[in-house]
Every structure is written in C-alpha cells, then in structure tokens.
Amino acid sequence: MSTVLLIGSDPHLLERWDTVARTAGHRVVRHAPAEAGVCLFDLGPRGGAPHQALLDLMAASPALACVAMTARPDAGEGLQLLRSGARGYCNRLAADAVVGTLLTSVDNDEIWAGREVTDHLLQAALRRPPPSVDVAAEELFALLTERERAIAVQVAAGLSNKVIAADSGISERTVKAHLNSIFRKTGIRNRVQLALAVSSGRGSAHRQLTG
C-alpha cells in the first residue's frame, strides 16, 4: 500500500478521501509530498480551475503519482493533464468505492481516466484511419530491447502490469523495471505518453516486433 497525499481546500471532501484511503490500508499525509506515492489533488468546486499548482507539484515531485480531481470532467482537460504527467483524472465527487479503486490502480502504476476521457479516446480511435509508419516512433523503438518493445505495445493496448506479467511469464516487479528502463531511455514520463507514442507508429512497432 502507498502513502497518499491529499491536497485541496474543502475539508469535508478531504476528510472523506482520508477515510477511503485509510480503509483501503493506505497511510495519509497532508503536507509532505516527499513521503507520498500517490496524490489526490482537488482542482476545486468549479470547473475550469487553473492547473498551475498541480503542474508545479508534478514538476517538483516527478515520482509522485498525481490524480487530478475535478468538478466538471472534460475530455480536453483530462487529456491535457495526463499528457502533462498526471497519473489520473476523476470526478472529485466520485463514490467512495470509485476513489478506493482509483487509489489501488494508480498505486499499481496504472493510469486512471474518467469515462469522459476514455470515451473520447475510443471515439477518436474509431474515427482514425490505420496509422502510417511514424519516423519518431521508429526511433523510439530502436532505443528499446525486444522485451521492452513488447511491453510498450502491451501498455498501448491498455493492459495492466498484472496482465502483462501473466502474459509474458514474468513478475509484476520485472514489468515495472522494464517500464522504468523505457522511460529512462526515451524521456517519456508515463504510460499515457508511452501509449500515445506507440499508437502513433503502430505499423513500425509491429514490424520491429515481428521482423
């Protein structure tokens, strides 16, 4: 279990998240980001709140898995924050069970995106023609080992570390180690950015893996 940092100005909401996190076995802190592994960051009770404080926190604490909790989930805002390094995007008033599942998923190095974001991505994928070979994607895959390329493709397909480990016959710890190596070699910061990079050149990725 992880140490969860709670940031926001609504004491009642923070208290509810505190209870959910502790019930799930997590330790909760309010003012020590260096000690935390996951952060629930409340963007406030109104939609369209500035993101700078969250962006500053992510820049100062890159190892901290930040989840943006928003009053009005919006696909554009969610994608912007995920691309900027957030590890999750969720309605701030989500049910306790949803928040608990979110914490577990993010603690397991997965990305959590609300329905607005996932529906947007699915619709975009259905409208998008088959991708052509992308030079940048070819260069990215050239940096990776065969195992790392395979894991990158599995991440782009939306598979969790647990499923990747089972499919590959390796441990989840080994999957995490490979992902850390991928991020280090490529400069990519998280699973969302990796999935976008792989998806942009899936044709070249397939050739690299099968050729």
ChimeraX attribute file (.defattr): number of C-alpha atoms within 10 A of each C-alpha:
attribute: neighborCount
match mode: 1-to-1
recipient: residues
	/A:1	13
	/A:2	19
	/A:3	20
	/A:4	28
	/A:5	25
	/A:6	25
	/A:7	19
	/A:8	15
	/A:9	13
	/A:10	11
	/A:11	10
	/A:12	9
	/A:13	14
	/A:14	18
	/A:15	12
	/A:16	12
	/A:17	22
	/A:18	20
	/A:19	15
	/A:20	20
	/A:21	25
	/A:22	14
	/A:23	11
	/A:24	17
	/A:25	14
	/A:26	20
	/A:27	15
	/A:28	21
	/A:29	16
	/A:30	14
	/A:31	11
	/A:32	12
	/A:33	20
	/A:34	11
	/A:35	14
	/A:36	21
	/A:37	18
	/A:38	25
	/A:39	28
	/A:40	24
	/A:41	23
	/A:42	23
	/A:43	23
	/A:44	17
	/A:45	16
	/A:46	9
	/A:47	13
	/A:48	14
	/A:49	13
	/A:50	10
	/A:51	12
	/A:52	9
	/A:53	11
	/A:54	21
	/A:55	16
	/A:56	11
	/A:57	15
	/A:58	18
	/A:59	13
	/A:60	12
	/A:61	15
	/A:62	13
	/A:63	14
	/A:64	22
	/A:65	25
	/A:66	28
	/A:67	26
	/A:68	26
	/A:69	24
	/A:70	24
	/A:71	19
	/A:72	19
	/A:73	21
	/A:74	20
	/A:75	19
	/A:76	11
	/A:77	18
	/A:78	23
	/A:79	21
	/A:80	12
	/A:81	20
	/A:82	23
	/A:83	17
	/A:84	17
	/A:85	24
	/A:86	27
	/A:87	26
	/A:88	27
	/A:89	29
	/A:90	26
	/A:91	21
	/A:92	21
	/A:93	15
	/A:94	14
	/A:95	11
	/A:96	14
	/A:97	10
	/A:98	14
	/A:99	21
	/A:100	20
	/A:101	15
	/A:102	22
	/A:103	25
	/A:104	20
	/A:105	16
	/A:106	20
	/A:107	19
	/A:108	16
	/A:109	17
	/A:110	23
	/A:111	21
	/A:112	23
	/A:113	23
	/A:114	17
	/A:115	15
	/A:116	18
	/A:117	20
	/A:118	15
	/A:119	13
	/A:120	14
	/A:121	14
	/A:122	11
	/A:123	10
	/A:124	11
	/A:125	12
	/A:126	9
	/A:127	9
	/A:128	9
	/A:129	8
	/A:130	12
	/A:131	12
	/A:132	11
	/A:133	16
	/A:134	18
	/A:135	11
	/A:136	14
	/A:137	19
	/A:138	19
	/A:139	12
	/A:140	21
	/A:141	23
	/A:142	13
	/A:143	13
	/A:144	17
	/A:145	14
	/A:146	14
	/A:147	12
	/A:148	19
	/A:149	23
	/A:150	19
	/A:151	22
	/A:152	24
	/A:153	20
	/A:154	18
	/A:155	22
	/A:156	19
	/A:157	12
	/A:158	15
	/A:159	16
	/A:160	17
	/A:161	22
	/A:162	16
	/A:163	14
	/A:164	19
	/A:165	18
	/A:166	11
	/A:167	11
	/A:168	14
	/A:169	9
	/A:170	12
	/A:171	14
	/A:172	18
	/A:173	12
	/A:174	12
	/A:175	20
	/A:176	16
	/A:177	13
	/A:178	19
	/A:179	22
	/A:180	15
	/A:181	15
	/A:182	24
	/A:183	16
	/A:184	11
	/A:185	12
	/A:186	14
	/A:187	12
	/A:188	16
	/A:189	18
	/A:190	22
	/A:191	22
	/A:192	24
	/A:193	18
	/A:194	23
	/A:195	18
	/A:196	15
	/A:197	21
	/A:198	27
	/A:199	20
	/A:200	19
	/A:201	21
	/A:202	22
	/A:203	17
	/A:204	23
	/A:205	24
	/A:206	15
	/A:207	11
	/A:208	15
	/A:209	14
	/A:210	8
	/A:211	7
